[in-house]
Amino acid sequence: MTSQARMVEVFGFKVPIDAYYLHRGHAWALPENEDHVKVGLDDFSQKILGAADDLKLPEVGKVYYQGHICMALFRQGHKATFEAPVDGVVEAVNPKIRQQPSLIHEDPYGEGWLFLVKPINLRRNLDQLHSGDDNVAWMQQESNRLLNLMGDTAGVTLPDGGTVVDDVYGHYPEVGWKPLVKGFFMRNLMMPTARRGFEGWDKLDQRT
């Protein structure tokens, strides 16, 4: 079941305009109260990368910080890492996701949520995220960047009012997995700092 938050479409990407806060690495945060925040990945990430074959989710009890690597998805031998949208302690992981990773792709804002966090600096963190109508303006910018990349590498253009195809990488592999991941999901990553937020990185990195 998908969240009841209001959604609009930007080039075919579903964008929430209330309740959800979007991180520039395309994770989202949904405060349920002062003590609990759900975290997931947005529709943009899913339509670019396609359905995941496998996931690496954060461990319950671990502390992760905004902008630090906390999770990854895998597809066809490729890895995409994502940054935490808020500081906090991981309290639970969505049990359905472990059994059915495709839920993230099918319902990214609802049944495809990833984990629950007890926040540490919630108000300060939320100030650093996109929200409300700003979600739409930001997604328009991201969509235009994507279209420019697709046009330069795959010769893809959209007619006025057109929408981006679901599973961009699957349809246009010539765009490249690494340019998509580095260009949209790890834009502000400072690797030495971020690695401290993701224990077991060395084992994960072997799967690149």
Beta strands, then each sheet from edge to edge (+ up, - down):
strand 1: 7-10
strand 2: 13-16
strand 3: 21-22
strand 4: 27-33
strand 5: 36-41
strand 6: 54-56
strand 7: 63-64
strand 8: 69-75
strand 9: 78-83
strand 10: 88-93
strand 11: 115-119
strand 12: 130-131
sheet 1: 1+ 2-
sheet 2: 7+ 10- 11+ 5- 4+ 3- 12+
sheet 3: 6+ 8- 9+
end
